[in-house]
């Protein structure tokens, strides 16, 4: 597995740029556009404590990930450009991203959604099927989040980046692309108490009250199927009609009134 890291990307679009291009912050998008056009210098983040904590914990993050998963990270900070889209670049191999987040702004869903454009961009460039987001929080928590390539969303990212790069070349200010990232698939690990939910209580009561009726209903279908002659296409009686399909599956219908004719 290989590791990507942000660096000066004035002449092409990297994964961290994809987050801005696919985001909803117009001021950040225009700043990135001006940076790519060399009209302004890249933002000085030396005074941003969260960014500096991310840089300071990056090596620790990698070591912690390797120790806890047994996965080895190689080619740290190695970069390539896409063979066709020369304005795209990212690290080689499978995608790994190490991030630092403050505890009050962290949830697995929020982290995966925030970095989804970056992860999908990186996976597309290196043709990786999955990516790992390794997050350390200020509360002393470490979380590993795995996400998979989404071809449709990757297509939207590339379309947005093409439009952005044309704006860089033409001088026309870019506009927000306005696409929601796909909902991340997070592994279910929590046990949740739903006692305070009125809706949960309502449907829980309905589930309990209809449980036995459901079991009786399923048992009756099994018994009726067993009673239906093997050479019968339909069986009718006592307000029920059973139909056998060409594949042999049997389905049931309720009749408004019992049909008096005998089944053939």
Secondary structure, 3 states (H helix, E strand, C coil): CECCCCCCCCCCECHHHHHHHCCCCHHHHHHHHHHHCCCCCCCCCCCCHHHHHHHHCHHHHHHHHHHHHCCCCECCCCEEECCCCCCEEEECCCEEEEEEECHHHCCHHHHHHHHHHHHHHHHHHHCCCEEEEEEEECCCCEEEEEEECCHHHHHHHHHHHHHHHHHHHHCCCCCCCCCCCCCCCCCCCCCCCCCCCHHHHHHHHHHHHHHHHHHHHHHHHHHHHHHCCCCCCEEEECCEEEEECCCCCEEEEECCCCCCCCCC
